[in-house]
């Protein structure tokens, strides 16, 4: 339902505790998808790829300097390290400087780093500014990078025809995290992650176990699909 409302029909998703967890899971999906494109099994070998003949170049991702603190937590939690989150300077209106982003990605690739994701913010905490999400979407498509939107504060503006232009481009995201305990009027804490590609979402987290065996009857009929969409 939320995928349909926010312009991502058919997306996979799961409810989580807050915007931090929603976006952290999204970065995990982005890293998995990029690693798989390079032929790296990040789930088996991790970001260090220690079983390969040569180590994997460090993964890095980007967001404006106004990005919420979840991005640093995610970088540290996933073992990428704080320096893997590349802070892009902002323009006078506090939106991401796209020229600076392009220069940073090019420079990082030149020294052997592996960019894998750009985070656009729909409604920053400090000022309420929304990045130019269409421009970021175009950039990510050209550079073959994952496009994640942190819409914890502003994503639900998309539901209003009057406010939708402020978050234009949100519907082009590969993944979207947003809070339902803000404009959704649900109790704290309730947030959601949507991933455009259900297959890559499941492939990132699914871990079959005997105690989660499928059954044909009862409340567990068909298995537990939500266990395949996150770490909970």
N, C-alpha and C positions, 0 to 999 in steps of 0.2 A: 504493500500500500504506500509506504513512504517512498519507495523507489519510483512508483508511478507519479506521485505528487511532485517529486523533485527532479523529474526529467531523466531518470535512469530506469526505465521499465525493464523488468527481467533481471535486475541486479540481485545479487546475493546479499544477505545482511544478517546482523545479529544485534540484539540489545545488550549493552554493557553498562558499566557503572558511571562513566562520565566521558567527556570529550577527550581527556588524556588517554584513556584506554582505547577509545575508538580510533584515534589517530595513530597511536602506537601500533595497534594491530595492522592498520593500513600500511605503515612503513614496513612492517614485517612481510606483508604480501608483496609490496613493491620490491623489496630486496630479493625475495624468493623468485619472483617473475623474471627479474633482471639476471639473476645468477643462472637460472635455467636457460635463458637465451644464450648465455655464454658456455653452456654445457657443464655447469657447476651444480653439484647436488649440495646446496647449502644446508639442507636439513641433515644430511648424513655427515658432511665434513665441516660444516660451519663456515664462517667467513674466512678462516685461515687456510682452508683447503689443504690441510697438512698431509693428506694421503696422496696428493698429486706430485708430479715431478717438479713443479715450480709453484711458489706461493701465489695466491690470488692478490692482485693489486687492491688496495684498500677501497671499500665502498664509501661514497660520500653522497649527501643529499642537501638540498638547498631550500631556504625559506628566507623571508625578509627579516631584518633585525627587529621587526615588531611581532614576530611569531611568538605565540604563547610558549611558556616554559615547558610544555609537554615534549617539545622537540629535543631539548637537551636530555630530558629524562629518558626518552626513547633511545637516543643515541648511546647513552651510557648503559641502559638496561640490556640492549641487544649486543653489547660488546663491541660496538663500532667506535665508541669514545666520543667525548664532547666535540673534539676537533673535526669529526666527520660531519657534523651539522654546520654547513657553510652559511653564515649570515650575510645576506645580500643587503647592501645599503638601500635606503628608501629615498623617494622624491620628497619635495616639500609638503605634499599632501599625505605623506606617510604610507604610500603604496610602494610596492617593489619596483626598484629601478631595473627595467628590463635590459638596458644596455650593460649594466654592471653584471647582471646574471649571465648574459651571454659571454662576457669576458671571463668571468670566473670559471664557468664550465670549460671553456676552451683552455684556459691556463691549467686547470686541474688535470684535464686529459693529457696535456702536453708533458706533465711530470709523472704520468703513469697511474693516476687515480682513476677510479671507476664511478662516475656519476650515475645514479640510478633513479632519482626522484626529485621533483620540484614540488614544494608545498605552497599553494596559494591560500591566502586567508580571506574568508568572507566575514568581515566584521572583526577587527582586532580588539583586544581587551583595552588597550590604552586610549584609542581614539575612535573606534568604530569604523576605521577605514577598511575598504575592501580592495584587494589587489585587482589588477586588470586580468581577470580570469580567462577571458578569451585570448589575450596575448600570451598568457602562460600556456594555455592549451595548444596554441599554434606552435610555440617554441618547443614544447615537449614532443609534439608530433614530428617536428622537423629533426629533433635531436634524438628521437627514440628513447625518451625518458618517461617514467611513470608520472602522472599528474594527480596529485592528491589535493583535495580541498579541505582545509580545516574550517568547517562552518559551525563550530560550537556556538558562536554568538549570532551569526548572521544568516545561516543557511535557510531558515524558515521564512526569511523575507521573500524567498522565491515563490511562496504560496500566494503572495499579493501581487496582482498585476501592477499596482502603483509602485511597489518597492522592488519588483523583480529586476529592473535595470541596474540596481545597485550591486547585484550579484550575478549579472549576466555572464555566462560561461560556466557557471557551476555545473550545469547539466552535461558538460563535456568531460568531467573528471573521470579518471579511472577508479578512484575511490573517494568517498566522502564521509567525513565524520561530523556529527552534529548532536547537540543536546536537545532532549525533549523536556528536560526540567527547567528550560528557560521559556521561550515563547510557546512551547508545547503544553505548558501548564500541568505537567506531570510532577509527581513528587521527586525531590532530590534523593538519590542520584539515578537518572535514567538517560542514557545516550544511545546512539545508534551508529554503526558503521555499515556503509553500503559499498559493495565492490561490483563494478560493471560486469566482470567476467566471473561467473559462478564457478567455473572449473578451476581457475587459478586460485580463487579464494579457498576452495576445499582442499586443493593440492598443497596449500601452504600449511594447513593445520591438521588434516585428517590423520588419525593414528588409531587404526582398528585395534580393539582389545577384547579379550574374551568376555570381560564383564560388561561390555557394551554390545553384546551380540544382539542381532536383530530378532524380533519376535513378530508373529503374525497376529497376536491378540493383545488386548490391554493398552495401557497408556503408552507403552514403549513400541507399539506396532510400527514396523518400518524402520526401527533404529532411532538414534538420537542425532538428528542432523545438526543441531546447534553445537554439539561437541566438535563438529568438523569445521567450525567457522571462527574459532578463537582458541585461547589457551585455557579457558574455564571448562 
